[in-house]
Amino acid sequence: MRYNRTSKALVLSAALALTLTACGGGGGNEADETTGGDSSKVITANGTEPQNGLLPANTNEVGGGRVMDLLFTGLVSYDITGKPVNELAESIETTDAKNYTIKIKSGQKFTNGEAVTAKSFVDAWNFGAAAKNAQLNSYFFESIKGYDKVSAEGATEDTMDGLKVVDDTTFTVELGRAESDFPLRLGYTAFFPLPAAAFEDPKAFGEKPAGNGPYKLAEDGWKHNVQIDLVPNADYSGPRTAANGGVTFKIYSSTDSAYQDLLSNNLDVLDEIPPSQLQNYQNDLGDRSVNQAYAGNATMTIPNYLPEFKGEAGALRRQAISMAIDRQQIIDNIFFGNKQIAKEFTSPVLDGYSDALPGSEVLTFNADKAKELWAQADAIDPWPADKAFTVTSNIDTGGNKEYITAMANQISNTLGIKAELNSIPTFKEMRELVVSKKLTGASRAGWQADYPSLYNFLGPLYGTGAGSNDGDYSSKEFDQKLADGLSATSVEEGNKIFNESQEILFKDLPVIPLWYQAVQGGWSENVSAVKFSWNRVPVYNEIVGK
């Protein structure tokens, strides 16, 4: 969850022995040494209220993800370019891309004093996969042998056959089939380890998690809807050591308020400039600003459970709405040119990206064609005369209200229907509405990469039953393409197949791609060594005071 980069493809062969490098990632102490900064300063950053308790397998949104990535560490992390870097892993080895032997570092512990062992990973992954625990990220474990037995509705088993503890520092993973990008996933939140306390009372643990990352939650550190206070974890010994005195995420009702705090040096780091300031922020902040592409996109989900968008008429309506949107006009007028029109469903900063996939013409503004398609749909199944096409969005983060209102006006003017924003006060409330499948229209959506892979923009969002499949999309043909891509013998071959899967998405349009994202951010006069990573997130642990 969760920028200029070009990832290095991880090539798998019949005799692969994969050992990720243990260097890189940028230890925070280096930032302090090179800048002469104040390593005792607590850094303040913008945040949003996490949707759920802070459990790895149940955190799949940015507000919680920012925090989890600092409280926990897994087998690997990703450096500023998206390259996997060993954290707890001593080695991750395979000869067939199906069977993995993973050795972890000894002597590590959680902040409650419990040792981090191979069992900490195996138990956490089994917990995350089991249907009875209803974790949003359970889909990430579907590759592991035996996942189907624990994830099926009413399943009584709660351990996957493919996970085996060998000893305190070794465990094995057997996948259901060879998968080309499995090692790339292991830095994602869902794969973090957990102490025994997490399983005894998951709800209580989620409020006060005991992690093993570069930071820990301060005493009474989560003040809901106000701020989340993190302090350095003195027992952490990985590559992301804290160079500051802690990180406090301040939860704002609007990015306009956050921006004003930034200008007055009451906020140290802001990773989202409000639209009202996009024209001015670089002049306001000078060399304390950033405008950088990252692995993220913006889309609009149209749920499959909506009756007006089912069948042939529904497919025509989806195409019509997509072609009724003048993306460039919105980018120019709302975002002052700081976006790039989407050509497909992933991100151009990823290896394997193509901007010339068959079927992508449905993403091109064409008012006449949009009207024609809408009329064809009405001939099959008339749109209810009194029904508005709504787009649900939270309005506590910058730009959503403005661009959706503009987009709704375009749709209304082109198609001759009523289209409007359905505003929800907070991101948390919006996500609860989306997850409960209670939308009566479309919803604002988008994706920030969990790990550097095309598949990460496809499987978790559009695979049947996937945890982030907000629109309940299901296609056997698409699912098969995903499986074929994962079982490819190289990342390059897998990417070719993943791009073929997008041709199916162009026909079905479970979401309507809008634009690729870039991070526009800034920092105060009180900090230095501020960098933004491949996935948009500031490298919080390296930031120091002046």
N, C-alpha and C positions, 0 to 999 in steps of 0.2 A: 504494500500500500504505500503506492507511493510510486545548463545541462547539455550542453554540446558533448556528444560522445559518439564513438564508433566502437561497438563491442567487438571483442575478438572471438571468432567462432571457435567453439569447443568441438574438435573433430574426434569422433569415435570410430575405432576400427575394430577388427575381430580380435585384436590382441592389445586392447587398450589397458593401460594401468594409469589411472588418473590420480594425481596427487596435487592438490591446489597449493599455490605458493603461500608461505606463511608470512611473507613480508608485504609491505604496502598498506594501504588503507589510511595512512596518515595519523600516527599517534599524536594526540593533542599536545603533549609536552613539547613537541617540535615547534608548534605554533608559538608557544610561550617563549621559547629560546630565540626564535628568529625575530619576533616582534618586540621583545622586552615588555610584553603586556602584563596586566594585572591578573594573575591566575586565581585570585581569591574572589573576583567579581562574579556575582550571580547574573546570568544572562536572561533577559526577558524576551519572550518570543510570542507571536500570535498563535492561537490555537482555537479549536472548536471542542465542544463537549463530546467525549466519546459516546458512541451509541450504546455500548454495552460495558459490562465489567471488563477489566483488563486481563483477559485470558487469551493466549495466543491463537487458539483455533476459533475464537469467536470475535476476532477483531479484523474487519475487512474494510474499514473506512479510514480516511486520512487523520481525523482527529485522534482516534485511538492509536493508529499506526505510528504517528510521530513519537508518542510516549512509549509504546511497546519496544520500539527499536533502540531506545536508550535504556530501558529497564532490563532488557533481556539480550542475550546473545546466543546464537545457535552454532551449528557446525561451521558455517562460513558467514561472512558479511560481504558487502559490496563496496569497493572503493569508489572514489569520486567519478570514475569513468564507467562504472558498472562491472568491473572485473571482480570475480569471486576471490576472496582472500580468506585463508584459514583463520577461524577464531578458536572454537573448541576442537576442531578436527585436527588430529595429527596426520591422518591420511584418509582418503576415500578412494578405494581401489575396485576395479572391475576388469574382467577380461571379455565380457559379452554384453555390457550395457543392460543386463537384466539382474545379475547377482552382484551385490556390493558388500564389501567388508569395510566397516567404518571404525576407525580407532580414534578415541578422543584423548585429550590431555588429562593427566591425573592431577589431583590436588586442587581442583576447582570446587567452588561452593556457592550456594545460593545465599542471599542476604539473611536468611533465617538460620544459617549455620549448617544446613544439610549439604552433604557432598553431591556434586553433579557427577552422575555416573551414566553408563550406557543405559541402565534401566530408566533413568530420568527422561531420556529421549523416547525409548520404546513405550513407556507408560503414557507419556504425553501424546504421542502419535495415535496410540490406540484410543485414548480418551477423545481426541479430536475427531476420529473417524466414526465412532459408535453413534448410531442413530439415536439412541436413548439420551444422549447428551446434547443433541440439537445444536451443534456448533456450526456456525456459518461457513467456516473454512473446511468442513469435512471433505469436500470434493477434492481438495489437494492431495488426499491420501488414496484416491481411487486407483492409482497405478499399482499399489502394493497388493501382493497376493493375499486373498482372503478379505479384501475390503467389502466385497458384496455380502459376505456373511454377517458383518457387523453393522452395515449401513442400511440394510433393507428394513422397511417398516415392520415393527414387531420383532426384530432380530433379538435373540436371547444371548448370542455370543458377543463378547466385547474385546476380543483380541484377534488381531490379524495373523494368519499363518505365516506371512512373509517377514515378520519381525522376530528375531531371536537374539537374546542376550547371551554373549559368549563368556564375558567376564566383566569386571567393573569398568573397563575402558574399551571394550570391543562389543559391537553388535553387527548383525548382518541384516541386509534388506534384500528380499527377493521380490521382484516385480512380476506382474502377470505376463508381461512381455517386455522385450527390449524397448527402451524409450530414450530417444536421442537427447532430451534436455533435462533429464532427471537431476543430474548434479547441479545444474544452474538454479534449481528451485530452492536449494537447501538453506539459503539465507533468508527466505521469506518467513514472516511472522508465524505462520501455522506450524513450522518445523522447530520452534524453540522447545527446550526442555522444561519440565515442571517438577517442583518438589512434591513430596507426598501430601503436604498440606492442601495442595490445590484440589486433590480428588476427594478429600474429606468434607470440604465445604466450598464448592466452586464459587458460589455467590459471594461469600465472605472474602475469599481469596481475591476475587476480581476487584474488590474495593480496596484491598491493601495487599497487592501482590509482592511476593518475595522473588525477585529476579536474580540474574547473574550477569547483568550488563554493566556498562561503564557508570551508570547512575542507579540510585535507588530512590524509592518514594520517601519523601520526608515524613516525619511524624505528622499525622493528620494532613497529609500532603494533597489529597484530592478534595478540594472545596468545590463541590458540584456547581457548574455553571458560572464559576468565578475564576479559578485558576488551579493549576496542578504544579506542585513544587517538587523538583527532583534535586538530589544532592549527590556528589560523587560517591561511588562505591570503592572504598579503599582496597577491597579484596580483588578487584578486577585486574587482570594482567594481560589483556589482549591488545590488539593494535589500535583501539579507539579510546585510549585513556583520556579522561577529562582534563582539559587545560584550563578549566575555569572552576568557580566555586559552586556551580549548579546551574540548572535551567528551570525557569518558571514559565509555564505556558499560560498566558493570560487569555481568557475566553471572552471574546468581544461579540456584541450584538450586531456590529457592522464593521466592515473593513475601513469605512470612512473614519470611524472613531479611532481605529488602530493606526491609521495613517497620521492623524493629527497628533497622537501620542508619539509616533516616530519622529515627527518634525520637532516636537518639544523635548526630545530625548527622554521620554518616559516609557519608551519601548525600544528595545535594542535591535530586534530583527523582525522584519515583516516580509513574508514570502508571497504576498498577494496585494498588489496595488489596486485600489478601487478604480473603476472606470472613470469616475469624475476627475481623477488625477493622472490618468495615463498620458495626457498631453503635457503634463507639467513636471512629473516626478523626477525625470532626469535632470532638469534644470534646478529643481528644488534640492536634490541630493548630490548631484555631481558624481564624483567617483565613489560615492557610497550607494550606488544603484547597480542593478543587473537587469539585463534583458537577454534571456538565454533559452534556447530550445531544450525541451526535455521529453522523456518518454511518457507522454500523456495525450489524451484526446478529449473532446467534448462531443456528446451524442444526445439524442432524444429517444427514449424508450417508448415504444407503443406496445403495451402488453398483449400477448396472444389470447388472454382470457376475455378481452373486450369483444362483444358480438359484432360490432360494426367493422372490425378489422380481421375477421376470419374469412377463410375461403378465397375464391377468386376475386370477389368484390373487395375484400380486405387487402389483398395484395395490390390491387390497382390503386386503392386509396393511399396506401403507404408510399407508393411510387409518386403519386400526385403531390402529396404533402412535401416529399423530399424535393421535387422539382419546382415547388412553389416558393422555396426558400432561397433568397438571394444572399448567400453566405458572405460574399465579398462586401456587399453594401453594409451588412452588420459589422463585419470586421473593421471596415473603414470608419463607420460613424460611431460605433459604440466602443471599439477597442483601439481606435486610432492606428489601425494597420498592424497591430501586434499579435496577430494570429496568422495561420496559414490554412487555406481551404483543405478539408479532408478529401483524399482521393480513395481511401479504403478504410479499414476498421482497426488498424494498428497505429504505428508511429514511424515517421521517417528516420528517426535516430537509431533504429534497430537494424541489425544485419538481416538481410532477406527482404527488406521493404521494397515494394514496387508501386509506382504511381500509374501503371498502365495495365491494370487488370481488366479482363473482359467483364462487362456489365456495369462498370463504374459510371457510365453516363447518367445513371439515375441520381447521381449526386450533383449534376450540373443544373443550374437555374435555367428553366425553360417554361415560362408562364403559359404559353399556348399548349404545349404538351401536357402540362399539369392539368389544365382545364379539360382537355380531351380525356385523360385518364380518369378524372373524377366523374365525368359524364358517363363513361363506360361502366364505372362502378355503380352509379346511381341506376343505370338501366338494369342491372342485375339485382341490386338490393338498395332501394332509396335511403339516403341519409335522413334521419328523423328531422323534420322541419324545425322543431323547437330545441334541438340539441346543439350545444356548443362543443367545439373541440378545445379541450383544456390541456394545458401543460403545467403540471405541478412542479413547484420548486420552492426550496427554502430561500429566504430573502435576507439572511443574516450574514452572507458573504457577498463580496463585491461583484457586481455586473449581472447577476442572475435576473433580477427584476427587469433591468434595462434591455438586455438582449432578448429575453423571452417575450417581452411586450412588443418589441420590434418584429420579432419572428412571427408572433401571432397576427400582427397587423398585415404582414406580407401574405400569410396563408389566407386570411380573411378576404383581403382585396383580390387575390388571384382566384380563389376557389368559390367565392361568393357565399361563404358560410361564416358563422360567428366563431371566432377563435380568441382565446384569452388565457392569461396567466391565472393559475390557481395558486395563490401565495400561501406558504406555510412559514411560520415564524422562524423555526430553527432547523438546522441540518438533521439533528437527532430526530425531531418529530417527522420530518420528511422521510427519513430512512425507515422509521417504524411503519409508516403508511405503505411504503414500497414493499418492505419485507413481508408484511401481512397480506399482500396481494389485494389491497382495497382501493386501488386507483380506479377512477372512472374515466380517465383519459390518459394522455401521455405524461411522461415525467422527465425532468432534467436528469441527465446521466453523464457519464464519462469515466475514464479509467486512468489511474496513475500506476505505472508498472510496479509489480512486486519483485520481479526479477527480469533480466534482459533477454527476452525471448518473444517471438511472434506469438507463440502458443499462449503466452500469458494474457494476451489481448483477445484470445478466441475461446479457449477451453473453459476458463472460469466464468465467462460471461454468456456463452451461447451453447455450451454443452448441455445435453439433457440432464436436468436435476442439479446443475452446478450451483454453488452457493451464492454467486453473484449474478445469476441469471434472473434479473429483475422482472423480465417480461414473460417468463415461463415458456420460452421458445424451445421447441423440440423438433429435430430433424434427423432421421436415421441416416440419411445420406451425408449430412454434415458431420454427425458423430463418427461415421466410418472414416471420413477424411481425416479427422483429428487423430483417430487411432492409427491410421496409415502414416501420418506425419511423425507421430511419436515413435513408431517402430522403425523409422528410417535409420540407416547405418551412419548417417552424418547429420550435423546440424544443417548443412547446406541443402541436402536432399529433403530433410524434413521441412525446411522453409519453403521449398518449391511446392510441396503438397499442402502446406498451410495456406499458401496463396491461392491454390486451387479451391480450397474450402471457402475462401471468401467469395468466390463466384456464386456459390449457393446463397450466401448471405445477401448479395446484391439482389437476388430474385425474391428473397423472403423479407428482407429489411426488418428484422426484429428490433433493430434500433436504426435511427437515421444519423449517420455520421455528419458532423457539422464542421469542425476544424481541429487542427493540431494545436496543442498548447505550447506556450512559452512562459517561463517564469519571469514575471516583472516584480522585483523585490528591492529592498533597501535596508540599510542599517543606520544606527544612530552614530553620533559623534563620540560615544562612550566606549565603542568596541572596535576591534580590528581582527584580521585573519578570518574574515567572513567569506565562505565559499558556498556555492550551491551545487548539489550533486546531480548525477545523471537522471534521477527520478524526481527532481524539483526540490527535494528537502535540503535545507541548510545543513552544513556539517557542524552541528551544534557543539560537539565535543572539542572542536578546534578553536572556537571563538574565545577571545580573551578581552579583558578590559583594557582601557587606555589609562 
